[in-house]
Amino acid sequence: MKAGVLAVQGDVSEHAAAIRRAAAAHDEPAAVVEVRESGVLPDCDVLLCPGGESTTISRLIHREGIATEIRDHVAAEKPVLATCAGLIVLSQDAKDDRVETLGLIDATVDRNAFGRQADSFEAPLAVDGLADPFHAVFIRAPLIDAVDEGVDVLASWEDRPVLVRDGPIVGCSFHPELTDDPRIHDLAFFPELEAGV
């Protein structure tokens, strides 16, 4: 497996370590590459779009020609895991004109809806497909306001979606890479194995 981590801005090293853990759990070798410019992503089997600053990520992926490659990756049904700011950038609508979204997840997202850095929190989440709760870390997390038909809600917190699947994309409001638990990465990249059940 060749895994690309969008590395224009955000928590790149944590995601690289998380995909290696998930792959190792399935005896799958994983080569991780950083996607900072066009020409790298087309050779990747999977893509991780990490958290960070969504306005910056949005601007840089368009400037570097990566936005079109992300759309092509999804059109080819290749898996994507988009967390926090990655979820915002891949959404249909971020409710913020500063973010040029890619419209790949049929959902409306409210940036920083869970509050500022000081309002960060951790919580056990019941996730469809997982036998035990997932310990989720929310940091300046976006709220998934609404999802269109065809988007599966895999987990909610206080009746608000925080983990969704739209075709080959798994999007989450929280940061699964900040734990040692690989099961969200499993859901994104090894769904056929019913990981973590």
Accessible surface in RSA format (square Angstrom, percent):
REM  Atomic radii and reference values for relative SASA: ProtOr
REM  Chains: A
REM  Algorithm: Lee & Richards
REM  Probe-radius: 1.40
REM  Slices: 20
REM RES _ NUM      All-atoms   Total-Side   Main-Chain    Non-polar    All polar
REM                ABS   REL    ABS   REL    ABS   REL    ABS   REL    ABS   REL
RES MET A   1    47.91  24.8  15.23  10.1  32.67  77.8  21.62  18.4  26.28  34.8
RES LYS A   2    70.18  34.2  69.05  42.4   1.13   2.7  31.31  28.2  38.88  41.4
RES ALA A   3     0.00   0.0   0.00   0.0   0.00   0.0   0.00   0.0   0.00   0.0
RES GLY A   4     0.00   0.0   0.00   N/A   0.00   0.0   0.00   0.0   0.00   0.0
RES VAL A   5     0.05   0.0   0.05   0.0   0.00   0.0   0.05   0.0   0.00   0.0
RES LEU A   6     2.64   1.5   2.64   1.9   0.00   0.0   2.64   1.9   0.00   0.0
RES ALA A   7     2.32   2.1   0.00   0.0   2.32   5.3   0.00   0.0   2.32   6.1
RES VAL A   8    25.26  16.6   3.89   3.5  21.37  51.5   8.29   7.2  16.98  46.0
RES GLN A   9    63.92  35.7  54.64  39.9   9.28  22.1  29.41  62.6  34.51  26.2
RES GLY A  10    33.20  40.9   0.00   N/A  33.20  40.9   9.11  25.0  24.09  54.0
RES ASP A  11    30.80  21.6  20.67  20.6  10.13  24.0  26.18  61.6   4.62   4.6
RES VAL A  12    18.73  12.3  16.50  14.9   2.23   5.4  16.50  14.3   2.23   6.0
RES SER A  13    81.06  68.5  70.09  93.5  10.97  25.3  51.71 110.1  29.35  41.1
RES GLU A  14    65.89  37.8  60.18  45.5   5.71  13.6  25.79  49.9  40.10  32.7
RES HIS A  15     0.00   0.0   0.00   0.0   0.00   0.0   0.00   0.0   0.00   0.0
RES ALA A  16    11.80  10.8  11.80  18.2   0.00   0.0  11.80  16.6   0.00   0.0
RES ALA A  17    41.16  37.8  37.70  58.2   3.46   7.9  40.20  56.6   0.96   2.5
RES ALA A  18     0.93   0.9   0.93   1.4   0.00   0.0   0.93   1.3   0.00   0.0
RES ILE A  19     0.00   0.0   0.00   0.0   0.00   0.0   0.00   0.0   0.00   0.0
RES ARG A  20   118.04  49.6 113.71  58.0   4.33  10.3  48.09  65.7  69.96  42.4
RES ARG A  21    80.00  33.6  70.86  36.1   9.14  21.8  53.80  73.5  26.20  15.9
RES ALA A  22     0.00   0.0   0.00   0.0   0.00   0.0   0.00   0.0   0.00   0.0
RES ALA A  23     0.76   0.7   0.76   1.2   0.00   0.0   0.76   1.1   0.00   0.0
RES ALA A  24    68.13  62.6  49.75  76.8  18.38  41.8  56.23  79.2  11.91  31.5
RES ALA A  25    69.81  64.2  28.22  43.6  41.58  94.6  41.96  59.1  27.84  73.8
RES HIS A  26    50.97  27.9  26.39  18.3  24.58  62.9  24.11  24.9  26.86  31.3
RES ASP A  27   137.24  96.1 106.37 105.9  30.87  73.0  37.89  89.2  99.35  99.1
RES GLU A  28    64.54  37.1  60.55  45.8   3.99   9.5   3.26   6.3  61.28  50.0
RES PRO A  29   108.14  78.8  94.69  86.3  13.45  48.9 106.89  88.3   1.25   7.8
RES ALA A  30    27.42  25.2   1.54   2.4  25.88  58.9   2.78   3.9  24.65  65.3
RES ALA A  31    58.62  53.9  49.52  76.4   9.10  20.7  56.53  79.6   2.09   5.5
RES VAL A  32    27.45  18.1   3.22   2.9  24.23  58.4   3.22   2.8  24.23  65.7
RES VAL A  33    40.67  26.8  36.36  32.9   4.30  10.4  40.67  35.3   0.00   0.0
RES GLU A  34    82.44  47.3  66.24  50.1  16.20  38.6  24.34  47.1  58.10  47.4
RES VAL A  35     0.03   0.0   0.03   0.0   0.00   0.0   0.03   0.0   0.00   0.0
RES ARG A  36   131.74  55.3 124.18  63.3   7.55  18.0  52.68  72.0  79.06  47.9
RES GLU A  37   104.23  59.8 104.23  78.9   0.00   0.0  21.64  41.9  82.59  67.4
RES SER A  38    56.61  47.8  42.75  57.0  13.86  31.9   9.65  20.5  46.96  65.8
RES GLY A  39    49.43  61.0   0.00   N/A  49.43  61.0  30.77  84.4  18.67  41.8
RES VAL A  40    40.17  26.4  36.27  32.8   3.90   9.4  39.92  34.7   0.25   0.7
RES LEU A  41     0.69   0.4   0.67   0.5   0.02   0.1   0.67   0.5   0.02   0.1
RES PRO A  42    75.21  54.8  51.52  47.0  23.70  86.1  61.31  50.6  13.90  86.4
RES ASP A  43    95.02  66.6  76.03  75.7  18.99  44.9  17.25  40.6  77.77  77.6
RES CYS A  44     0.31   0.2   0.00   0.0   0.31   0.7   0.16   0.4   0.15   0.2
RES ASP A  45    69.10  48.4  65.82  65.5   3.28   7.8  19.03  44.8  50.07  49.9
RES VAL A  46     4.37   2.9   4.37   4.0   0.00   0.0   4.37   3.8   0.00   0.0
RES LEU A  47     0.19   0.1   0.19   0.1   0.00   0.0   0.19   0.1   0.00   0.0
RES LEU A  48     0.00   0.0   0.00   0.0   0.00   0.0   0.00   0.0   0.00   0.0
RES CYS A  49     0.47   0.4   0.47   0.5   0.00   0.0   0.47   1.2   0.00   0.0
RES PRO A  50     0.57   0.4   0.54   0.5   0.03   0.1   0.54   0.4   0.03   0.2
RES GLY A  51     0.83   1.0   0.00   N/A   0.83   1.0   0.83   2.3   0.00   0.0
RES GLY A  52    37.18  45.9   0.00   N/A  37.18  45.9  17.16  47.1  20.02  44.8
RES GLU A  53    46.85  26.9  46.03  34.8   0.82   1.9  27.96  54.1  18.89  15.4
RES SER A  54     2.29   1.9   1.04   1.4   1.25   2.9   0.00   0.0   2.29   3.2
RES THR A  55    27.83  19.8  25.03  25.4   2.81   6.7  13.28  17.8  14.55  22.0
RES THR A  56    33.34  23.7  32.31  32.8   1.03   2.5  15.29  20.5  18.05  27.3
RES ILE A  57     1.33   0.8   1.33   1.0   0.00   0.0   1.33   1.0   0.00   0.0
RES SER A  58     1.90   1.6   1.90   2.5   0.00   0.0   0.14   0.3   1.76   2.5
RES ARG A  59   134.86  56.6 124.24  63.3  10.62  25.3  71.73  98.0  63.13  38.3
RES LEU A  60    24.49  13.6  24.49  17.5   0.00   0.0  24.49  17.2   0.00   0.0
RES ILE A  61     0.05   0.0   0.05   0.0   0.00   0.0   0.05   0.0   0.00   0.0
RES HIS A  62    55.46  30.3  34.61  24.1  20.85  53.3  35.08  36.2  20.37  23.7
RES ARG A  63   162.08  68.1 125.23  63.8  36.84  87.7  67.49  92.2  94.59  57.3
RES GLU A  64    55.74  32.0  45.65  34.5  10.09  24.0  10.01  19.4  45.73  37.3
RES GLY A  65    34.59  42.7   0.00   N/A  34.59  42.7  29.68  81.4   4.91  11.0
RES ILE A  66     0.00   0.0   0.00   0.0   0.00   0.0   0.00   0.0   0.00   0.0
RES ALA A  67     3.21   2.9   3.21   4.9   0.00   0.0   3.21   4.5   0.00   0.0
RES THR A  68    83.26  59.2  82.74  83.9   0.52   1.2  51.40  69.0  31.86  48.2
RES GLU A  69    26.58  15.3  23.61  17.9   2.98   7.1  12.66  24.5  13.92  11.4
RES ILE A  70     0.14   0.1   0.14   0.1   0.00   0.0   0.14   0.1   0.00   0.0
RES ARG A  71    93.89  39.4  90.75  46.3   3.14   7.5  40.55  55.4  53.33  32.3
RES ASP A  72    85.42  59.8  79.85  79.5   5.58  13.2  27.93  65.7  57.49  57.3
RES HIS A  73     8.21   4.5   2.53   1.8   5.68  14.5   6.64   6.8   1.57   1.8
RES VAL A  74    17.52  11.5  16.55  15.0   0.97   2.3  16.55  14.4   0.97   2.6
RES ALA A  75    83.75  77.0  48.20  74.4  35.55  80.9  60.51  85.2  23.25  61.6
RES ALA A  76    62.61  57.6  31.56  48.7  31.05  70.6  43.29  61.0  19.32  51.2
RES GLU A  77   123.05  70.6 105.36  79.7  17.69  42.1  49.74  96.2  73.31  59.9
RES LYS A  78    61.00  29.8  59.87  36.7   1.12   2.7  39.42  35.5  21.58  23.0
RES PRO A  79    36.49  26.6  36.49  33.3   0.00   0.0  36.49  30.1   0.00   0.0
RES VAL A  80     0.00   0.0   0.00   0.0   0.00   0.0   0.00   0.0   0.00   0.0
RES LEU A  81     0.00   0.0   0.00   0.0   0.00   0.0   0.00   0.0   0.00   0.0
RES ALA A  82     0.00   0.0   0.00   0.0   0.00   0.0   0.00   0.0   0.00   0.0
RES THR A  83     0.00   0.0   0.00   0.0   0.00   0.0   0.00   0.0   0.00   0.0
RES CYS A  84     8.78   6.6   8.78   9.8   0.00   0.0   0.00   0.0   8.78   9.5
RES ALA A  85     1.91   1.8   1.74   2.7   0.17   0.4   1.91   2.7   0.00   0.0
RES GLY A  86     1.19   1.5   0.00   N/A   1.19   1.5   1.19   3.3   0.00   0.0
RES LEU A  87     0.00   0.0   0.00   0.0   0.00   0.0   0.00   0.0   0.00   0.0
RES ILE A  88     7.52   4.3   7.52   5.6   0.00   0.0   7.52   5.4   0.00   0.0
RES VAL A  89     1.03   0.7   1.03   0.9   0.00   0.0   1.03   0.9   0.00   0.0
RES LEU A  90     0.68   0.4   0.68   0.5   0.00   0.0   0.68   0.5   0.00   0.0
RES SER A  91     0.00   0.0   0.00   0.0   0.00   0.0   0.00   0.0   0.00   0.0
RES GLN A  92    92.68  51.8  78.72  57.5  13.97  33.3  26.86  57.2  65.82  49.9
RES ASP A  93    65.59  45.9  63.18  62.9   2.41   5.7  17.36  40.8  48.23  48.1
RES ALA A  94     3.43   3.2   0.17   0.3   3.26   7.4   0.17   0.2   3.26   8.6
RES LYS A  95   114.99  56.1  74.92  46.0  40.07  95.4  60.09  54.1  54.90  58.5
RES ASP A  96    32.21  22.6  18.03  17.9  14.18  33.5  13.50  31.8  18.71  18.7
RES ASP A  97   155.04 108.6 118.62 118.1  36.42  86.1  41.94  98.7 113.10 112.8
RES ARG A  98   166.08  69.7 140.47  71.6  25.61  61.0  72.98  99.7  93.10  56.4
RES VAL A  99     9.61   6.3   0.00   0.0   9.61  23.2   0.00   0.0   9.61  26.1
RES GLU A 100   104.26  59.9  97.38  73.7   6.88  16.4  42.21  81.6  62.05  50.7
RES THR A 101    27.99  19.9  13.81  14.0  14.18  33.8   1.44   1.9  26.55  40.1
RES LEU A 102     8.57   4.8   0.00   0.0   8.57  21.5   1.01   0.7   7.56  20.3
RES GLY A 103    28.26  34.8   0.00   N/A  28.26  34.8   9.34  25.6  18.92  42.4
RES LEU A 104    35.08  19.5  21.54  15.4  13.54  34.0  24.06  16.9  11.01  29.6
RES ILE A 105     0.55   0.3   0.55   0.4   0.00   0.0   0.55   0.4   0.00   0.0
RES ASP A 106    51.75  36.3  51.75  51.5   0.00   0.0   1.58   3.7  50.18  50.0
RES ALA A 107     3.01   2.8   0.00   0.0   3.01   6.9   2.69   3.8   0.32   0.9
RES THR A 108    36.35  25.9  36.09  36.6   0.26   0.6  11.99  16.1  24.36  36.8
RES VAL A 109     0.00   0.0   0.00   0.0   0.00   0.0   0.00   0.0   0.00   0.0
RES ASP A 110    46.76  32.8  46.76  46.5   0.00   0.0   0.01   0.0  46.75  46.6
RES ARG A 111    39.14  16.4  26.52  13.5  12.62  30.0   7.16   9.8  31.98  19.4
RES ASN A 112    52.71  36.3  43.10  41.7   9.61  23.1  13.27  31.9  39.44  38.1
RES ALA A 113    37.32  34.3   3.84   5.9  33.48  76.2  12.29  17.3  25.03  66.3
RES PHE A 114    27.99  14.0   9.61   6.0  18.38  47.8  14.68   8.9  13.31  38.1
RES GLY A 115    19.11  23.6   0.00   N/A  19.11  23.6  18.97  52.1   0.13   0.3
RES ARG A 116   182.91  76.8 181.50  92.5   1.41   3.4  73.26 100.1 109.65  66.5
RES GLN A 117   113.66  63.6 107.10  78.3   6.56  15.6  53.12 113.1  60.55  45.9
RES ALA A 118    93.62  86.1  51.74  79.9  41.87  95.2  64.48  90.8  29.13  77.2
RES ASP A 119    72.11  50.5  58.14  57.9  13.97  33.0  17.85  42.0  54.26  54.1
RES SER A 120    44.49  37.6  20.97  28.0  23.52  54.2  22.97  48.9  21.52  30.1
RES PHE A 121    58.70  29.4  47.81  29.6  10.88  28.3  57.97  35.1   0.73   2.1
RES GLU A 122   105.32  60.5  78.29  59.2  27.02  64.3  20.76  40.2  84.55  69.0
RES ALA A 123     3.18   2.9   2.04   3.1   1.15   2.6   3.18   4.5   0.00   0.0
RES PRO A 124    88.49  64.5  79.35  72.3   9.14  33.2  79.42  65.6   9.07  56.4
RES LEU A 125     1.46   0.8   0.82   0.6   0.64   1.6   1.46   1.0   0.00   0.0
RES ALA A 126    85.50  78.6  67.71 104.5  17.79  40.5  71.24 100.3  14.26  37.8
RES VAL A 127     7.48   4.9   0.00   0.0   7.48  18.0   1.21   1.1   6.27  17.0
RES ASP A 128    90.61  63.5  81.86  81.5   8.74  20.7  24.55  57.8  66.06  65.9
RES GLY A 129    46.80  57.7   0.00   N/A  46.80  57.7  33.21  91.1  13.59  30.4
RES LEU A 130    18.18  10.1   0.00   0.0  18.18  45.7   1.14   0.8  17.04  45.9
RES ALA A 131    73.29  67.4  33.69  52.0  39.60  90.1  44.78  63.1  28.51  75.5
RES ASP A 132    92.26  64.6  90.42  90.0   1.83   4.3  19.77  46.5  72.49  72.3
RES PRO A 133    82.41  60.1  69.65  63.5  12.77  46.4  69.94  57.7  12.47  77.5
RES PHE A 134     0.05   0.0   0.05   0.0   0.00   0.0   0.05   0.0   0.00   0.0
RES HIS A 135    92.21  50.4  88.39  61.4   3.82   9.8  69.05  71.2  23.16  27.0
RES ALA A 136     0.02   0.0   0.00   0.0   0.02   0.1   0.02   0.0   0.00   0.0
RES VAL A 137    17.81  11.7  17.75  16.1   0.06   0.1  17.75  15.4   0.06   0.1
RES PHE A 138     1.19   0.6   0.90   0.6   0.29   0.8   0.98   0.6   0.21   0.6
RES ILE A 139    45.52  25.9  43.68  32.5   1.84   4.4  43.68  31.5   1.84   5.0
RES ARG A 140    88.65  37.2  83.34  42.5   5.31  12.6  16.07  22.0  72.58  44.0
RES ALA A 141     0.54   0.5   0.00   0.0   0.54   1.2   0.00   0.0   0.54   1.4
RES PRO A 142     0.00   0.0   0.00   0.0   0.00   0.0   0.00   0.0   0.00   0.0
RES LEU A 143    23.62  13.2  23.62  16.9   0.00   0.0  23.62  16.6   0.00   0.0
RES ILE A 144     0.94   0.5   0.00   0.0   0.94   2.3   0.00   0.0   0.94   2.6
RES ASP A 145    58.19  40.8  27.72  27.6  30.47  72.1  14.65  34.5  43.54  43.4
RES ALA A 146    54.87  50.4  47.98  74.0   6.89  15.7  54.24  76.4   0.63   1.7
RES VAL A 147    46.38  30.5  22.50  20.4  23.88  57.5  22.50  19.5  23.88  64.8
RES ASP A 148    79.38  55.6  72.94  72.6   6.44  15.2  19.33  45.5  60.05  59.9
RES GLU A 149   177.71 102.0 143.22 108.4  34.49  82.1  66.73 129.1 110.99  90.6
RES GLY A 150    62.11  76.6   0.00   N/A  62.11  76.6  39.55 108.5  22.56  50.5
RES VAL A 151    15.16  10.0   1.04   0.9  14.12  34.0   1.05   0.9  14.11  38.3
RES ASP A 152    81.51  57.1  77.90  77.5   3.61   8.5  15.27  35.9  66.24  66.1
RES VAL A 153    54.51  35.9  35.04  31.7  19.47  46.9  35.04  30.4  19.47  52.8
RES LEU A 154    21.21  11.8  18.96  13.6   2.25   5.7  19.81  13.9   1.40   3.8
RES ALA A 155     5.22   4.8   0.00   0.0   5.22  11.9   5.14   7.2   0.08   0.2
RES SER A 156    51.10  43.2  31.12  41.5  19.98  46.0  18.49  39.4  32.61  45.7
RES TRP A 157    67.00  26.9  66.47  32.2   0.53   1.2  61.75  32.9   5.25   8.5
RES GLU A 158   120.27  69.0  89.05  67.4  31.21  74.3  44.10  85.3  76.17  62.2
RES ASP A 159   145.28 101.8 113.03 112.5  32.25  76.2  33.91  79.8 111.37 111.1
RES ARG A 160    75.22  31.6  75.03  38.2   0.19   0.4  30.82  42.1  44.40  26.9
RES PRO A 161    24.53  17.9  24.53  22.4   0.00   0.0  24.53  20.3   0.00   0.0
RES VAL A 162     0.00   0.0   0.00   0.0   0.00   0.0   0.00   0.0   0.00   0.0
RES LEU A 163     0.00   0.0   0.00   0.0   0.00   0.0   0.00   0.0   0.00   0.0
RES VAL A 164     0.51   0.3   0.51   0.5   0.00   0.0   0.51   0.4   0.00   0.0
RES ARG A 165    49.50  20.8  48.77  24.9   0.73   1.7  23.57  32.2  25.93  15.7
RES ASP A 166    24.39  17.1  22.07  22.0   2.31   5.5   0.56   1.3  23.83  23.8
RES GLY A 167    48.71  60.1   0.00   N/A  48.71  60.1  34.38  94.3  14.33  32.1
RES PRO A 168    20.58  15.0   9.41   8.6  11.17  40.6  19.88  16.4   0.70   4.3
RES ILE A 169     0.83   0.5   0.45   0.3   0.37   0.9   0.45   0.3   0.37   1.0
RES VAL A 170     0.02   0.0   0.02   0.0   0.00   0.0   0.02   0.0   0.00   0.0
RES GLY A 171     0.18   0.2   0.00   N/A   0.18   0.2   0.00   0.0   0.18   0.4
RES CYS A 172     0.00   0.0   0.00   0.0   0.00   0.0   0.00   0.0   0.00   0.0
RES SER A 173     0.00   0.0   0.00   0.0   0.00   0.0   0.00   0.0   0.00   0.0
RES PHE A 174     0.00   0.0   0.00   0.0   0.00   0.0   0.00   0.0   0.00   0.0
RES HIS A 175    13.86   7.6  13.81   9.6   0.05   0.1  10.96  11.3   2.90   3.4
RES PRO A 176     0.41   0.3   0.00   0.0   0.41   1.5   0.00   0.0   0.41   2.6
RES GLU A 177     6.44   3.7   0.00   0.0   6.44  15.3   0.00   0.0   6.44   5.3
RES LEU A 178    73.55  41.0  41.17  29.5  32.38  81.4  46.35  32.6  27.20  73.2
RES THR A 179    22.63  16.1  13.12  13.3   9.51  22.7  21.32  28.6   1.31   2.0
RES ASP A 180   122.74  86.0 106.76 106.3  15.98  37.8  34.21  80.5  88.53  88.3
RES ASP A 181    36.16  25.3  29.66  29.5   6.50  15.4  21.64  50.9  14.52  14.5
RES PRO A 182    31.22  22.8  30.93  28.2   0.28   1.0  31.22  25.8   0.00   0.0
RES ARG A 183    31.84  13.4  31.84  16.2   0.00   0.0  18.64  25.5  13.20   8.0
RES ILE A 184     0.00   0.0   0.00   0.0   0.00   0.0   0.00   0.0   0.00   0.0
RES HIS A 185     0.13   0.1   0.13   0.1   0.00   0.0   0.00   0.0   0.13   0.1
RES ASP A 186     5.93   4.2   5.93   5.9   0.00   0.0   0.00   0.0   5.93   5.9
RES LEU A 187    15.28   8.5  15.17  10.9   0.11   0.3  15.28  10.7   0.00   0.0
RES ALA A 188     1.75   1.6   0.00   0.0   1.75   4.0   0.00   0.0   1.75   4.6
RES PHE A 189    10.37   5.2   0.00   0.0  10.37  27.0   0.00   0.0  10.37  29.7
RES PHE A 190     8.06   4.0   8.06   5.0   0.00   0.0   8.06   4.9   0.00   0.0
RES PRO A 191    60.25  43.9  46.62  42.5  13.63  49.6  48.42  40.0  11.83  73.5
RES GLU A 192   127.23  73.0  90.57  68.5  36.66  87.3  71.09 137.5  56.15  45.8
RES LEU A 193    92.75  51.7  68.30  48.9  24.45  61.5  72.89  51.2  19.85  53.4
RES GLU A 194   126.48  72.6 114.48  86.6  12.00  28.6  37.65  72.8  88.82  72.5
RES ALA A 195     3.94   3.6   0.01   0.0   3.93   8.9   3.60   5.1   0.33   0.9
RES GLY A 196    39.01  48.1   0.00   N/A  39.01  48.1  17.38  47.7  21.62  48.4
RES VAL A 197   114.04  75.0  62.69  56.8  51.36 123.8  74.33  64.6  39.71 107.7
END  Absolute sums over single chains surface
CHAIN  1 A     8301.2       6322.1       1979.1       4095.1       4206.1
END  Absolute sums over all chains
TOTAL          8301.2       6322.1       1979.1       4095.1       4206.1
